[in-house]
Amino acid sequence: MRAIGRKLPGGTGEWLETDDLAYHLAEAERMAAAVSKPDPMSGPVDPDVTAALIEHAEDVGLDVREILNIESYPDERSLDSDDLALLFDAVRWEGVEPRKAWDSIRMLADARITQYRDALEYRQRQEERLVLSANLSDSAELVMRYEAHLSRLFDQTLRQLDARRSSRA
């Protein structure tokens, strides 16, 4: 089930794990593909089209529950074609052609993909830096230990050399 109504990354929204960001990116790509069809509302109700319409309605500040006249938040699989038509009419604004409305929905879907992709790439770079930093501190610790070991060996060798010199004299 989709996490409808979530805040997008980069804002002051909830913390999303890297796997969650990857999941939401894939979800956003599916929704964008669904609304990129020539007529997204033809045929059986597509849950991805429904989710895209719900998210678009929220993006423009519409209350989906009020539009659909329901109490609880809708599951995109529970809506029928009449609900979809109501949602589309609500996000379409008066006088706007359906094609232009779908273009607007596609544009916001593409923006969401870009935002998730950027957030995911940023998170992956952060995680890579942390791994490199941890490896570097481990390496630095090994170098320091090896240096201390070599220093002790050098001191020991000097003591042995001094001992042999004094025993010869």
Number of C-alpha atoms within 10 A of each C-alpha: 6 13 10 15 12 11 14 17 18 12 8 8 10 11 13 16 11 16 10 12 21 17 14 21 21 15 18 23 18 17 24 23 16 21 22 17 12 10 12 17 17 10 8 9 19 21 18 22 22 28 24 25 25 24 21 21 20 16 14 9 10 16 14 21 13 11 14 17 10 10 8 9 13 15 15 21 13 10 15 14 15 11 16 21 13 14 20 21 15 17 22 19 11 8 6 11 11 14 12 11 16 21 14 15 24 20 14 17 24 17 14 19 21 15 16 23 19 16 20 22 15 13 16 13 12 12 13 12 12 12 12 12 12 12 12 12 12 12 12 12 12 12 12 12 12 12 12 12 12 12 12 12 12 12 12 12 12 12 12 12 12 12 11 11 10 9 8 7 5
